Every structure is written in structure tokens, then in C-alpha cells.
Amino acid sequence: METIVSIVGGVALLLWGVRMVRTGVTRSFGAELRRLLAISAKSRFTAFLSGLAVTSALQSGTATTLIITSFAAQGLIGGGAALAIILGADVGTTVVVQVLSFGLDWLSPLLIAAGVFGFLAAKRSRHKNLARITLGLGLLLLALHLIVNASAPLRESQVFGVLVEPLSHEALLAVLVAAGFTWVSHSSVAMVLLIMSLAASGVFPPALALTLVLGANLGAAITPLAATWALPAAARRPPLGNLIIRTAGVLAVLPMLHWIMPYLTLLGAEPARLVANFHTLFNLAIAVLFLPFVNQLTALISRLLPDQVVADDPSQPKYLDPGTLDTPAVALTCATREALRMGDEVKKMLLASGAVLRSNDETLKKETEAADDIVDRLHEAIKLYLTKLNNEELDTQESARSVEILNFTTNLEHIGDIIDKNLMELASKKIKNHTAFSSDGMAELESFHARIVANLDLAMNVFASGDIELARQLLRQKTQVRELERRYIENHYERISARRPESITSSSLHLDVLRDLKRINSHLTSAAYSILERAGELSESRLVEHIKITKGQSVASPDLS
């Protein structure tokens, strides 16, 4: 039992070390690596090399594959180039296995110490992530050392021998078992390193170790396919092509293992080197054989997975790419784009509300009310996306931007509710009672409405750019809108005093529309608060007001300080 617990602990440490290296690399260089993949699709060879380079850094073929599938789903990269990049990624996963197979256990304490002290001393986010990478490598070496030492008693264990014997005689079963464990662990690198460690300690005979390596390679192709199964066909084709290629490779090599082993020993007879070299040569052989035919294979897979014509659903997010969550800077950009798209939907509602109040169009009123469901669903999607992102460690600037996006989309959702539940309700009363605004009153409402629409455009520019001068301009609009509302109310009362029939019968509606439009403007101007707060230009009264508006409370509008 002590041996099993020690091995399980070593495996857990191994998985965590792989994860630390991957997250450290993606947080430090994720945007640059994604850019390299995006621009490398000019030829199969450059695509292959970029996949190899990126995955050598990430040490996760799954991560690279998920990035590529997101590009393929958006039409940013062709299927043949995507498959070539994945073939390069498969070779890239062998790099760390090769390095660690040379017995670098003595480096573990040095790397762990450098990683911990570097992380504690670092002030900048990138320096912290470089320390994370160093610490992760140290943990990898320590885990391998623990697994080798802990597994030594298993060589003499009769019980373990009974468990391993069926795998030694049933190669296909061994492949499936290793594929299953790789799929569960989501890391072929960790699985191959575990096999290498157990082979080095004599727990696995060489033939079984190589068979398990084939299974680990097969399992590595299952993970990204399972992760993209619910995505459009364009996103599923590259991982499906990779699974087909790897399955063909495993089925071709498995019967020939006994003939291949003598030649492998020429490159190194030690069990660790045998496993590492076989892992590398298997992936290189697959790349050499299939790289010239990636376009033909992609055409075949396109017939198996044709594009499906799906009606465009505006309530479904377009830019929230799950594959970017481990790269916060990129994920926040995706969330910003989706928030701006949500702003466009709110603008459509706001424009339609003015048309409904002017024309009494019952059909347009119902469409505007239904549009609020689109805004609500987009808000929920953005909120869930950012919640997943916040599970990652964000630096101060990234965390602040995440809060800004949440606040902005929350205010947009409140605006949608005001249009749906207030302005459209007022429009229903106007239509039902056949109420008409006076010509002067309607002109003032249209002018006031146009000012709010312009402020919505300004708020989206402020949110997207973070420009301080635009934020000042937006905040000034709060006072100007309030003064404009006051003037229009006075004009309305003058028309009532003049006994104008339309003004008298529409008085309640007229004042309520002005009030609701001003409430919308209050939510819009809050987009300027976080920017001006960082610049030290936001008074305490404004900060309190911003908090209340974000929570959906109604507040009095204090004068600008």
C-alpha cells in the first residue's frame, strides 16, 4: 500500500509539473505562440515546423490542437495546414521526454529553489511565469525520481506481476489501457514519462513499455477530439484527421515491435532511452509518411464531416473561444469583442424603441421585447466565460480588465431590461390608449433619444479603447443630459399651461420616457468610472454612485466635482 501511495503521489506531482510548465509558457508567451501558428499556414512544411516549435514550448499537444481547432472553426486556417501543425505538435511533445530521459534528477533541487525564490522575488507577471516554468521542470524531475524509487519493490511483487502479465500477452489490450489513462490524464507527456520511469525501474519489460507508448500516442489524439465534439464540423476535422493517422500508425507498428526493438537498442539500450527514442521515432515516422498527403486526407474527412447549414442564432456567442482561457490576455480580448457585440444588440433595441414610440408599430415592439432575451443570453455567456477565466491566476491588470468587462456587460443588460420592461410598456400604453405626443414634445423626445444613442456609441468606444479624454467626455454627458432633461420637462409644463390637448393627455408617458432614457444614460456613463478612477480623477461621490449603478440601484445624480 505504501508503494502504491508513493507512486500515485509521484504521478500527481508529475501531472502538476507538466501543468505548471504549460500554464507558465501560455501566460508568458501565449499570444506570441498563437500568432506564430496563425501566420505559419503558408505551406505544409512551415506549418509542421511551427507546430513542433510551439508544442516544444507548451509541452502539450492537446493545447496546440485546441488552438488550431479554434482557428479552423473561424476559417482562419485551412484544414490541410491545421493537420500539418498537429503533426508537428505530435513531434514537439517528444522533446521534453528526450531531455528528461538522460537522468537529470540532480537538477531538481536547483530548479525548484530557483523557481520558488524567483516567483517570490518577481514583480512583473512575465517574470513570475518564467519562475513557474522553472519550478514546473523541477517538479517533473522530482516526480520521476520519486516514481522510480517507489516502484522498485514492484519488480519483486507477485501480485503486480499477475496484473501486468495479461498486458504483456495482449498487446491490443495494453494499447487500449494506455490510451484510456492518457485520455483521463489529458497529458501524453506525463503518461510517456510515467511509462519511461516504470521501465527504467524494471517494472515494465521493454516490449510492454513500447506497446504502452503506442497507447499513449493513441490516447493523445482522443482528448482534443472529445473536447471539440460539440463544435462545428470545421473544428472537429483536424483532431479527427490526427486520430485517423495515429490509429493507422499504431495498427501498422504494433505487429512489428519485436522486429523493431533490436534496431532501437542501437540508439541506446537503457530502458529510459529506449522508450524516449521509440516515442520520438514513431511520431517522426508518422509525420514523414502523412505530411505530403494532409490535403487529400482533409478532403476525405470533409466528406465524412460536411459543413452543416445552421441558422444564425444571435443569442449564441461568436467570440468566446474556450481554447484561449489558458492565455488570459487573448481570452480578455475575446470577451471584449463579445461585449461590444452585445452592445450592438442593445443599440438595435434602443433604436427600435424610438421607432416604436414614434410609429406605434406593434410588430416592432414585440421584436424589441424579444431582443432582450438575446442580450440576457449573451450577458450570461460572457459572465460564465469570465468566471472560468478567473479560475486561472490573473495579474492585477488582467483582473481589473475582467471586472471592467463584467461591469460593462451588466450595465448593458440593465439597459436592455429598461427598454423591455419600461419603454416598451410605455409604448404599449400609448398604442392601447391611442395617445399622441404633441409635435414639439415628439421632437424633443427624438432629440433626447438621439443623444442617448450617441452616448451609447461613445460608451462602447470608451470601453474598447480605455481613452481618458473620451472617458471625460462621456462623464460630462451625464450633466448635459440632466440639464437637457430639465429643460425639456420645463417646456412640457409650459405646453400644459398653454392647454395643449396632446401635452395634457400624454404628460405621464412623456415624463416617464424622459426618465427612463436618463436612467439608460446613467448606466452608459458608468463605463467611464473605472478609467477615471485609475487616473485619479474620480471623486468619492462618483465612486459610490458607480457602485450603486452597477448593483442596479437608483441614485440621485450629484453635481460634477
MITI-676791 format. One record per residue (C-alpha): x, y, z; residue in three letters. Coordinates in Angstrom, 2 decimals, m for minus. Example, Ala and Ser with C-alpha at 12.3 -4.5 7.8 and 13.67 -1.06 7.14 Angstrom:
2
         X         Y         Z   code
     12.30     m4.50      7.80    ALA
     13.67     m1.06      7.14    SER
//
This chain:
561
         X         Y         Z   code
      0.00      0.00      0.00    MET
      2.85      2.39      0.84    GLU
      4.38      1.70     m2.58    THR
      1.09      2.39     m4.38    ILE
      0.53      5.62     m2.41    VAL
      4.06      6.80     m3.22    SER
      3.61      6.07     m6.93    ILE
      0.23      7.81     m7.03    VAL
      1.77     10.82     m5.30    GLY
      4.60     10.84     m7.82    GLY
      2.14     10.65    m10.73    VAL
      0.11     13.53     m9.26    ALA
      3.29     15.59     m8.89    LEU
      4.23     14.68    m12.46    LEU
      0.88     15.90    m13.82    LEU
      1.13     19.09    m11.78    TRP
      4.66     19.76    m13.02    GLY
      3.54     19.35    m16.64    VAL
      0.62     21.71    m15.98    ARG
      2.88     24.33    m14.37    MET
      5.22     24.33    m17.37    VAL
      2.29     24.60    m19.79    ARG
      0.48     27.39    m17.92    THR
      3.71     29.29    m17.38    GLY
      4.51     29.20    m21.09    VAL
      0.98     30.12    m22.19    THR
      0.76     33.04    m19.78    ARG
      4.19     34.37    m20.75    SER
      4.20     33.70    m24.47    PHE
      0.65     32.52    m25.29    GLY
     m0.25     35.44    m27.56    ALA
      3.07     35.17    m29.45    GLU
      2.68     31.41    m29.88    LEU
     m0.88     31.79    m31.19    ARG
      0.35     34.45    m33.63    ARG
      3.12     32.12    m34.83    LEU
      0.60     29.37    m35.51    LEU
     m1.74     31.75    m37.31    ALA
      0.91     33.05    m39.75    ILE
      2.62     29.71    m40.43    SER
     m0.04     28.17    m42.66    ALA
      1.59     29.23    m45.93    LYS
      2.92     25.74    m46.59    SER
      2.73     22.29    m45.04    ARG
      6.40     22.40    m44.06    PHE
      6.25     25.75    m42.24    THR
      3.01     24.68    m40.57    ALA
      4.69     21.46    m39.38    PHE
      7.70     23.37    m38.01    LEU
      5.54     25.91    m36.20    SER
      3.53     23.11    m34.57    GLY
      6.77     21.45    m33.49    LEU
      8.20     24.69    m32.08    ALA
      5.06     25.78    m30.24    VAL
      4.44     22.37    m28.69    THR
      8.09     22.02    m27.68    SER
      7.49     25.12    m25.59    ALA
      3.99     24.27    m24.37    LEU
      4.66     20.55    m23.84    GLN
      1.01     19.91    m24.62    SER
     m0.10     18.66    m27.98    GLY
     m3.70     18.96    m26.77    THR
     m3.26     22.69    m26.09    ALA
     m1.80     23.27    m29.55    THR
     m4.55     21.20    m31.18    THR
     m7.29     23.16    m29.39    LEU
     m5.76     26.44    m30.56    ILE
     m5.72     25.16    m34.12    ILE
     m9.30     23.91    m33.95    THR
    m10.46     27.35    m32.83    SER
     m8.66     28.87    m35.83    PHE
    m10.20     26.27    m38.15    ALA
    m13.69     26.91    m36.76    ALA
    m13.33     30.62    m37.55    GLN
    m11.97     29.94    m41.04    GLY
     m8.58     31.46    m40.17    LEU
     m6.63     28.41    m41.28    ILE
     m7.19     25.64    m43.83    GLY
     m7.74     22.01    m42.88    GLY
     m4.52     20.80    m44.51    GLY
     m2.38     23.38    m42.72    ALA
     m4.16     22.62    m39.42    ALA
     m3.40     18.93    m39.76    LEU
      0.23     19.68    m40.63    ALA
      0.55     21.80    m37.48    ILE
     m0.89     18.96    m35.39    ILE
      1.63     16.51    m36.88    LEU
      4.36     18.93    m35.84    GLY
      2.77     19.18    m32.40    ALA
      2.92     15.40    m32.05    ASP
      6.68     15.50    m32.64    VAL
      7.01     18.50    m30.32    GLY
      5.65     16.53    m27.38    THR
      8.66     14.22    m27.59    THR
     11.20     16.94    m26.85    VAL
     10.83     17.04    m23.07    VAL
     10.71     13.23    m22.94    VAL
     14.05     13.11    m24.74    GLN
     15.61     15.67    m22.41    VAL
     14.38     14.02    m19.22    LEU
     15.44     10.55    m20.36    SER
     19.10     11.48    m19.78    PHE
     18.75     11.26    m15.99    GLY
     18.81     14.87    m14.84    LEU
     17.44     14.17    m11.36    ASP
     20.29     16.10     m9.76    TRP
     18.91     19.31    m11.27    LEU
     15.59     19.00     m9.44    SER
     16.53     20.77     m6.15    PRO
     18.26     23.57     m8.05    LEU
     15.30     24.17    m10.38    LEU
     12.76     24.02     m7.54    ILE
     14.77     26.50     m5.44    ALA
     15.27     28.85     m8.40    ALA
     11.57     28.64     m9.27    GLY
     10.31     29.31     m5.75    VAL
     12.68     32.16     m4.93    PHE
     12.28     33.62     m8.41    GLY
      8.48     33.58     m8.05    PHE
      8.60     35.23     m4.63    LEU
     11.03     37.91     m5.78    ALA
      9.40     38.66     m9.16    ALA
      7.36     41.82     m9.51    LYS
      6.30     41.52    m13.13    ARG
      3.82     38.93    m14.36    SER
      6.15     37.52    m17.04    ARG
      8.97     37.03    m14.53    HIS
      6.58     35.15    m12.24    LYS
      5.56     32.89    m15.09    ASN
      9.18     32.18    m16.05    LEU
      9.73     31.16    m12.42    ALA
      6.62     28.97    m12.70    ARG
      8.17     27.20    m15.71    ILE
     11.41     26.62    m13.81    THR
      9.54     25.27    m10.78    LEU
      7.44     23.01    m13.02    GLY
     10.55     21.48    m14.59    LEU
     11.99     20.89    m11.13    GLY
      8.79     19.16    m10.04    LEU
      8.89     16.99    m13.18    LEU
     12.37     15.75    m12.34    LEU
     11.45     15.22     m8.68    LEU
      8.32     13.27     m9.66    ALA
     10.28     10.98    m11.98    LEU
     12.81     10.34     m9.20    HIS
     10.02      9.50     m6.74    LEU
      8.29      7.16     m9.19    ILE
     11.49      5.27    m10.00    VAL
     12.38      4.79     m6.32    ASN
      8.83      3.97     m5.21    ALA
      8.27      1.42     m7.97    SER
     11.42     m0.61     m7.24    ALA
      9.59     m3.08     m4.91    PRO
      7.07     m3.82     m7.65    LEU
      9.72     m5.74     m9.57    ARG
      9.56     m8.49     m6.93    GLU
      5.80     m8.28     m6.35    SER
      3.92    m11.40     m7.46    GLN
      0.59     m9.57     m7.30    VAL
      1.78     m6.85     m9.63    PHE
      3.25     m9.47    m11.92    GLY
     m0.14    m11.13    m12.21    VAL
     m1.70     m7.76    m13.10    LEU
      0.93     m6.94    m15.72    VAL
      1.06    m10.38    m17.34    GLU
     m2.20    m10.01    m19.35    PRO
     m0.92     m6.73    m20.77    LEU
      2.32     m8.39    m21.84    SER
      0.44    m11.11    m23.75    HIS
     m2.42     m8.98    m25.10    GLU
     m0.80     m6.09    m26.95    ALA
     m4.10     m4.59    m28.12    LEU
     m5.41     m4.57    m24.53    LEU
     m2.23     m2.81    m23.39    ALA
     m2.69     m0.18    m26.10    VAL
     m6.30      0.46    m25.08    LEU
     m5.42      0.67    m21.37    VAL
     m2.66      3.20    m22.01    ALA
     m4.92      5.18    m24.35    ALA
     m7.60      5.30    m21.66    GLY
     m5.21      6.52    m18.96    PHE
     m3.82      9.15    m21.33    THR
     m7.30     10.40    m22.15    TRP
     m8.18     10.63    m18.45    VAL
     m4.94     12.43    m17.54    SER
     m5.14     14.75    m20.59    HIS
     m1.34     14.55    m20.92    SER
      0.52     12.19    m23.21    SER
      3.80     13.72    m21.98    VAL
      3.04     12.74    m18.39    ALA
      1.92      9.27    m19.47    MET
      5.05      8.58    m21.54    VAL
      7.26      9.88    m18.72    LEU
      5.46      7.55    m16.30    LEU
      5.99      4.58    m18.65    ILE
      9.63      5.58    m19.05    MET
     10.12      5.73    m15.26    SER
      8.49      2.33    m14.64    LEU
     10.52      0.81    m17.47    ALA
     13.72      2.29    m16.02    ALA
     12.96      0.69    m12.63    SER
     12.34     m2.68    m14.29    GLY
      8.63     m2.80    m13.52    VAL
      7.66     m2.92    m17.21    PHE
      9.61     m5.14    m19.63    PRO
     10.82     m3.23    m22.74    PRO
      8.27     m4.77    m25.14    ALA
      5.35     m3.86    m22.88    LEU
      6.72     m0.35    m22.34    ALA
      6.84      0.29    m26.09    LEU
      3.32     m1.10    m26.51    THR
      2.08      1.27    m23.80    LEU
      3.81      4.16    m25.58    VAL
      1.74      3.36    m28.66    LEU
     m1.37      3.50    m26.49    GLY
     m0.32      6.84    m25.01    ALA
      0.08      8.26    m28.51    ASN
     m3.36      6.99    m29.46    LEU
     m4.93      8.44    m26.31    GLY
     m3.33     11.81    m27.00    ALA
     m5.40     12.01    m30.21    ALA
     m8.66     11.16    m28.42    ILE
     m8.50     14.05    m25.91    THR
     m8.79     17.01    m28.36    PRO
    m11.44     15.21    m30.43    LEU
    m13.56     14.69    m27.31    ALA
    m13.06     18.34    m26.33    ALA
    m14.26     19.62    m29.73    THR
    m17.08     17.12    m30.35    TRP
    m19.82     19.71    m29.77    ALA
    m18.17     22.32    m32.02    LEU
    m18.85     22.88    m35.74    PRO
    m17.52     20.38    m38.27    ALA
    m14.63     22.64    m39.28    ALA
    m13.28     22.48    m35.73    ALA
    m13.60     18.69    m35.47    ARG
    m11.86     17.79    m38.74    ARG
     m8.21     18.41    m37.69    PRO
     m8.38     16.30    m34.48    PRO
    m10.33     13.59    m36.32    LEU
     m7.65     13.51    m39.00    GLY
     m4.99     13.21    m36.31    ASN
     m6.86     10.32    m34.68    LEU
     m7.14      8.52    m38.04    ILE
     m3.41      8.98    m38.69    ILE
     m2.37      7.80    m35.24    ARG
     m4.70      4.81    m35.33    THR
     m3.21      3.77    m38.67    ALA
      0.29      4.22    m37.27    GLY
     m0.42      2.17    m34.15    VAL
     m2.02     m0.65    m36.11    LEU
      0.91     m0.71    m38.53    ALA
      3.69     m0.64    m35.91    VAL
      2.15     m2.90    m33.25    LEU
      2.72     m6.21    m35.11    PRO
      6.32     m5.21    m35.92    MET
      7.50     m4.27    m32.42    LEU
      9.61     m7.40    m31.98    HIS
     11.44     m6.70    m35.25    TRP
     11.90     m3.01    m34.43    ILE
     13.35     m3.44    m30.91    MET
     16.83     m4.70    m31.92    PRO
     17.34     m1.64    m34.11    TYR
     16.13      0.68    m31.32    LEU
     18.76     m0.69    m28.95    THR
     21.44      0.60    m31.33    LEU
     20.41      4.13    m30.28    LEU
     20.51      3.27    m26.58    GLY
     19.80      0.06    m24.73    ALA
     18.80      1.67    m21.41    GLU
     15.04      1.30    m20.87    PRO
     14.51      5.05    m20.46    ALA
     16.35      5.84    m23.70    ARG
     14.53      3.00    m25.46    LEU
     11.13      4.47    m24.55    VAL
     12.13      8.04    m25.40    ALA
     13.66      7.12    m28.76    ASN
     10.71      4.96    m29.76    PHE
      8.28      7.74    m28.85    HIS
     10.21     10.22    m30.99    THR
     10.79      7.92    m33.95    LEU
      7.13      6.84    m34.03    PHE
      5.92     10.43    m34.29    ASN
      8.63     11.37    m36.80    LEU
      7.74      8.39    m38.99    ALA
      4.06      9.34    m38.95    ILE
      4.91     12.92    m39.89    ALA
      7.17     11.86    m42.76    VAL
      4.60      9.43    m44.15    LEU
      1.46     11.55    m43.84    PHE
      2.66     15.17    m44.19    LEU
      2.67     15.01    m48.04    PRO
     m0.95     13.83    m48.02    PHE
     m2.59     16.17    m45.47    VAL
     m4.64     17.96    m48.13    ASN
     m6.00     14.71    m49.55    GLN
     m6.81     13.42    m46.08    LEU
     m8.53     16.70    m45.22    THR
    m10.68     16.40    m48.36    ALA
    m11.68     12.87    m47.31    LEU
    m12.55     13.99    m43.78    ILE
    m14.58     16.89    m45.20    SER
    m16.77     14.31    m46.92    ARG
    m17.17     12.43    m43.65    LEU
    m17.88     15.66    m41.73    LEU
    m19.53     18.09    m44.14    PRO
    m20.45     21.59    m43.02    ASP
    m23.97     21.79    m41.73    GLN
    m26.14     24.74    m42.62    VAL
    m27.23     26.11    m39.27    VAL
    m29.49     29.12    m38.87    ALA
    m27.63     32.01    m37.30    ASP
    m28.61     32.39    m33.65    ASP
    m27.72     35.90    m32.45    PRO
    m28.05     34.81    m28.82    SER
    m25.09     32.43    m29.19    GLN
    m21.65     33.92    m28.53    PRO
    m19.33     34.21    m31.52    LYS
    m16.02     35.22    m29.96    TYR
    m15.82     33.37    m26.61    LEU
    m13.19     30.82    m27.58    ASP
    m12.68     28.23    m24.78    PRO
     m9.24     27.46    m26.23    GLY
     m7.95     30.87    m25.13    THR
     m8.79     30.53    m21.43    LEU
     m5.24     29.50    m20.57    ASP
     m3.98     32.71    m22.21    THR
     m5.72     35.48    m20.21    PRO
     m4.67     38.36    m22.47    ALA
     m6.22     36.66    m25.51    VAL
     m9.29     35.48    m23.57    ALA
     m9.97     39.02    m22.33    LEU
     m9.76     40.27    m25.91    THR
    m12.35     37.64    m26.93    CYS
    m14.61     38.72    m24.06    ALA
    m14.21     42.37    m25.08    THR
    m15.26     41.59    m28.65    ARG
    m18.31     39.69    m27.40    GLU
    m19.20     42.57    m25.05    ALA
    m19.07     45.00    m27.98    LEU
    m21.31     42.64    m29.96    ARG
    m23.70     42.67    m27.01    MET
    m23.54     46.48    m27.14    GLY
    m24.56     46.36    m30.80    ASP
    m27.62     44.28    m29.88    GLU
    m28.55     46.81    m27.18    VAL
    m28.14     49.61    m29.72    LYS
    m30.58     47.85    m32.06    LYS
    m33.07     47.68    m29.19    MET
    m32.55     51.35    m28.34    LEU
    m33.02     52.47    m31.94    LEU
    m36.12     50.29    m32.27    ALA
    m37.60     51.77    m29.08    SER
    m37.52     55.24    m30.62    GLY
    m39.20     53.96    m33.77    ALA
    m41.92     52.22    m31.74    VAL
    m42.71     55.36    m29.73    LEU
    m42.90     57.37    m32.94    ARG
    m44.85     54.95    m35.17    SER
    m46.87     52.77    m32.74    ASN
    m45.58     49.70    m34.60    ASP
    m46.91     46.72    m32.63    GLU
    m44.79     44.19    m34.55    THR
    m41.57     46.12    m33.95    LEU
    m42.48     46.43    m30.27    LYS
    m42.74     42.64    m29.92    LYS
    m39.44     42.16    m31.77    GLU
    m37.76     44.64    m29.43    THR
    m39.10     42.84    m26.36    GLU
    m37.86     39.51    m27.75    ALA
    m34.42     41.03    m28.42    ALA
    m33.92     41.42    m24.66    ASP
    m33.62     37.61    m24.45    ASP
    m30.65     37.81    m26.83    ILE
    m28.97     40.39    m24.60    VAL
    m29.65     38.30    m21.48    ASP
    m28.14     35.15    m23.02    ARG
    m25.04     36.99    m24.24    LEU
    m24.59     38.52    m20.80    HIS
    m24.85     35.10    m19.19    GLU
    m22.34     33.59    m21.66    ALA
    m19.81     36.36    m21.06    ILE
    m20.22     36.08    m17.30    LYS
    m19.66     32.31    m17.32    LEU
    m16.66     32.69    m19.65    TYR
    m15.01     35.24    m17.36    LEU
    m15.79     33.09    m14.33    THR
    m13.83     30.24    m15.93    LYS
    m11.03     32.66    m16.76    LEU
    m10.91     33.92    m13.18    ASN
    m10.16     30.37    m12.04    ASN
     m6.76     30.98    m13.60    GLU
     m4.25     33.22    m11.85    GLU
     m4.61     36.73    m13.31    LEU
     m2.26     39.59    m12.72    ASP
     m3.56     42.92    m11.40    THR
     m4.15     44.46    m14.82    GLN
     m5.91     41.38    m16.20    GLU
     m8.11     41.09    m13.12    SER
     m9.09     44.77    m13.40    ALA
     m9.98     44.33    m17.07    ARG
    m12.10     41.27    m16.25    SER
    m14.06     43.35    m13.72    VAL
    m14.47     46.16    m16.28    GLU
    m15.96     43.75    m18.81    ILE
    m18.34     42.31    m16.22    LEU
    m19.46     45.80    m15.12    ASN
    m19.94     46.99    m18.70    PHE
    m21.99     43.96    m19.75    THR
    m24.03     44.14    m16.54    THR
    m24.92     47.75    m17.36    ASN
    m25.84     46.75    m20.90    LEU
    m28.09     44.04    m19.52    GLU
    m29.78     46.61    m17.24    HIS
    m30.31     48.88    m20.25    ILE
    m31.94     46.01    m22.14    GLY
    m34.27     45.48    m19.18    ASP
    m35.20     49.17    m19.09    ILE
    m36.06     49.11    m22.79    ILE
    m38.01     45.86    m22.49    ASP
    m39.85     46.36    m19.21    LYS
    m40.21     50.15    m19.14    ASN
    m40.03     51.81    m22.55    LEU
    m41.93     49.03    m24.31    MET
    m44.52     49.04    m21.54    GLU
    m44.97     52.76    m22.08    LEU
    m45.26     52.11    m25.82    ALA
    m47.99     49.54    m25.12    SER
    m49.96     52.09    m23.12    LYS
    m49.52     54.66    m25.87    LYS
    m50.78     52.22    m28.51    ILE
    m53.65     50.88    m26.39    LYS
    m54.92     54.33    m25.39    ASN
    m54.28     55.88    m28.82    HIS
    m52.21     58.57    m27.15    THR
    m50.27     61.04    m29.29    ALA
    m47.43     63.34    m28.29    PHE
    m47.53     66.96    m29.37    SER
    m45.34     67.79    m32.33    SER
    m42.97     69.81    m30.13    ASP
    m42.94     67.09    m27.46    GLY
    m42.21     64.37    m30.02    MET
    m39.39     66.44    m31.48    ALA
    m37.85     66.85    m28.02    GLU
    m38.16     63.13    m27.27    LEU
    m36.48     62.27    m30.56    GLU
    m33.67     64.75    m29.83    SER
    m33.21     63.32    m26.34    PHE
    m33.30     59.76    m27.69    HIS
    m30.69     60.61    m30.35    ALA
    m28.40     62.00    m27.62    ARG
    m28.66     58.71    m25.68    ILE
    m27.89     56.66    m28.80    VAL
    m24.81     58.82    m29.42    ALA
    m23.73     58.29    m25.82    ASN
    m24.08     54.52    m26.28    LEU
    m21.63     54.70    m29.18    ASP
    m19.30     56.84    m27.06    LEU
    m19.54     54.41    m24.12    ALA
    m18.56     51.48    m26.35    MET
    m15.57     53.44    m27.65    ASN
    m14.52     54.26    m24.09    VAL
    m14.86     50.61    m23.07    PHE
    m12.87     49.35    m26.05    ALA
    m10.08     51.94    m26.04    SER
     m9.74     52.98    m22.39    GLY
     m9.05     56.53    m23.63    ASP
     m9.07     59.02    m20.73    ILE
    m10.19     62.01    m22.80    GLU
    m13.14     60.05    m24.20    LEU
    m13.96     58.93    m20.65    ALA
    m14.02     62.58    m19.52    ARG
    m16.26     63.43    m22.45    GLN
    m18.63     60.59    m21.57    LEU
    m18.82     61.66    m17.93    LEU
    m19.60     65.25    m18.94    ARG
    m22.58     63.87    m20.83    GLN
    m24.20     62.96    m17.50    LYS
    m24.56     66.62    m16.55    THR
    m25.51     67.70    m20.06    GLN
    m28.23     65.03    m20.31    VAL
    m29.58     66.01    m16.91    ARG
    m29.75     69.67    m17.95    GLU
    m31.40     68.71    m21.23    LEU
    m33.97     66.64    m19.38    GLU
    m34.72     69.56    m17.05    ARG
    m35.21     71.93    m19.98    ARG
    m37.49     69.53    m21.83    TYR
    m39.60     69.00    m18.68    ILE
    m39.99     72.77    m18.31    GLU
    m41.01     73.03    m21.96    ASN
    m43.54     70.27    m21.41    HIS
    m45.11     72.06    m18.44    TYR
    m45.30     75.26    m20.48    GLU
    m47.27     73.41    m23.13    ARG
    m49.60     72.06    m20.43    ILE
    m50.06     75.60    m19.11    SER
    m50.95     76.63    m22.66    ALA
    m53.73     73.98    m22.52    ARG
    m52.41     71.96    m25.49    ARG
    m54.53     68.79    m25.55    PRO
    m51.80     66.37    m26.73    GLU
    m49.44     67.54    m23.98    SER
    m52.09     67.09    m21.31    ILE
    m53.13     63.56    m22.33    THR
    m49.54     62.36    m22.91    SER
    m47.98     64.06    m19.87    SER
    m47.37     60.94    m17.80    SER
    m45.97     59.00    m20.77    LEU
    m43.80     61.92    m21.84    HIS
    m42.18     62.33    m18.41    LEU
    m41.69     58.58    m17.95    ASP
    m39.92     58.26    m21.30    VAL
    m37.55     61.08    m20.39    LEU
    m36.89     59.47    m17.01    ARG
    m36.13     56.03    m18.50    ASP
    m33.84     57.45    m21.16    LEU
    m31.93     59.32    m18.47    LYS
    m31.62     56.08    m16.48    ARG
    m30.14     54.43    m19.57    ILE
    m27.65     57.27    m19.85    ASN
    m26.60     56.75    m16.21    SER
    m25.70     53.15    m16.95    HIS
    m23.77     54.23    m20.04    LEU
    m21.69     56.89    m18.29    THR
    m20.55     54.36    m15.68    SER
    m18.23     52.94    m18.36    ALA
    m16.02     55.97    m17.72    ALA
    m15.72     55.47    m13.97    TYR
    m13.09     52.71    m13.80    SER
    m10.87     54.52    m16.31    ILE
    m11.08     57.84    m14.48    LEU
    m10.65     56.09    m11.13    GLU
     m7.32     54.63    m12.28    ARG
     m6.29     58.11    m13.42    ALA
     m7.21     59.55    m10.01    GLY
     m9.93     61.78    m11.48    GLU
    m12.97     60.19     m9.86    LEU
    m14.33     61.79     m6.72    SER
    m15.57     59.67     m3.81    GLU
    m19.18     60.61     m4.53    SER
    m18.81     59.39     m8.11    ARG
    m17.27     56.12     m6.91    LEU
    m20.21     55.46     m4.58    VAL
    m22.61     56.27     m7.40    GLU
    m20.80     53.88     m9.73    HIS
    m21.11     51.05     m7.20    ILE
    m24.84     51.66     m6.82    LYS
    m25.45     51.82    m10.57    ILE
    m23.52     48.57    m11.06    THR
    m25.79     46.92     m8.49    LYS
    m28.84     48.23    m10.33    GLY
    m29.88     50.73     m7.64    GLN
    m31.40     54.08     m8.50    SER
    m29.39     57.01     m7.23    VAL
    m29.59     60.75     m7.21    ALA
    m27.24     62.41     m9.64    SER
    m24.76     64.58     m7.71    PRO
    m23.10     67.52     m9.35    ASP
    m19.75     67.05    m11.04    LEU
    m16.88     67.88     m8.79    SER
//
